[in-house]
Amino acid sequence: MGKQPWRRQLLLAAMGFIALLLIGGTLGASFQWISRPFPGFFLHENLTVGPYFLPSWSGRPAGMHALDRVVAVNGRSLQERGELYALVKSASAGSSFSFRVMRDSQTLEFTVPSMILSFGDWFLSFGIYIVLGIAFLIIGVAPY
């Protein structure tokens, strides 16, 4: 196999640079969660509970399920995900929050204590994806 044209090398360098920017952006955005209060579950932008819980998180034992739609917190209607995270951030870790959720056309109430997201929680939530992304990046670049 002969030398690759300079365009291919430039394309490879550009793709590698973009991949590193994405990895760096992901790391930067996800590092902000470490050692900060969170509600004990992740909430999507459409106010549905995220699809997984770690065993140490307070959301699952309190009764929250994946795809529950959070409609109110502490009696206040919830319009945006940021409202919940701001409320949890302003309270101390371990503070209990009353959630009203919709599940299968039923309205349910749950009390969930907030908690601190540890580095281990971060690694099992975000870090695994970063490790896998770096592995796929290496596999993709290796033929060159």
N, C-alpha and C positions, 0 to 999 in steps of 0.2 A: 504494500500500500504506500503510495507516494505521499508527499507533503500535502497537508490540507491548505487550501487557499486562505489568504489572510482574512477574507470575509467570514469564513467559518470560525476562525480563531476569535475574531472580534465578536461574533454572535455568541460564542461560548463564554467569553469574558463578560459580555453584557448580561447574559442570562445568570451567570454566577453572581454578578454584582446585585442584580435584582433579587435573587434568592437570598443573599446575605442581608439586604435591606428588609425583606419580609421577615426573616428570622429575627433580626434586631428589633424591628417594630413590634413583633409578637412578644419577644422577651420583655421589652420596655413596658408594653401595655399590661402584661400579665404580672410583672414584678410588683406593680402597685398594690396588688391584693395581699401580698405577704404581710403578716402581722397586723392586719386591719380587721375590724369587725365586719362580718357579713351575716345574712339572715339564717344560715344553716342549710341553705340550698341556693342554687343559681336560678335566676329568673331571666327568661328571654325577653326581647323587646316587646313582644305582644302580650306580656304579663302571664305567660304560662311557665310553670315550674320546669326546670331543666330535666333531662332524661336520666340523670344518674345522681346518686348520693354515695358518699363514702360512709363506711360504718360508724365513724366517729362524729358525723354531722348530726345536728339536732333536728333537722327537718323530717327525716324519715320516722324516727321514733315518735315524733309528735303527731304523725298521721298524714303528712303531706305526701302526695304521689306525683309522679311525673305527669305533665300535661294538665295538672290542676290550674285553673285560671284564677289568679289572685284579683279580687275586685275591691277589697278594702283592707286597710291596716289600722288597727286601733280605732275602728269606727269611722275612719276617714276614707272616702272613695279614692282609689288609686288610678291615676291617668297615665303615668309614665313610670318606667322601671327606675329611672333616676331618683324619683321621689322616695321609693322604698330604700334604696341604698343610702340616700342622704339621711333619712330618718334613723336607720341602723347605725350609720357612722356617727351621728350626733349623740347617741346613747352609749353607755358603757357596755362592754362585752358581758354577756350573760343576762342582759335585760330581756324580759319577755315581751313578745309582740303578739297581738291577737289578729289573726288573719281570717278573713272571710273569703272562701274560695268556691268556685263553681266546678262541680265534678258530675258528669253524666246528668246534667240538668237539675242537680240538687245543690242547694247552698249549704255549705258546711263551715263550721268555725273551728279553728285550731289555735293553740297557744304554743309558740315556738320561741325558745330562747336564742338570742343571737350568740355568735361565737367568733373567735379569732381564727383566721385562716392561717394555718401553720405552713412552714416550708414543705413538710411532707404532704400536706393536703394540696399545696400548689403543684408539687411535682407529679402527684397522681392525677391531677386535673388538667394541667397545662403542659408540664414538663415532658410527659410521655410523647405528646404530639411533636414537640420540638426535637426530641431525640430521634423519633421516626422520620421527621422531615430532613434532618441532617443525614441520616442513613440513606434515604432515597436520593438526596443531593449527591452524596458520594458515589452511589451506584450509578447515577446518571452521568456523572463526570468521568468515572473510571475508564470508559472506552476511549476517551480522548487522550 
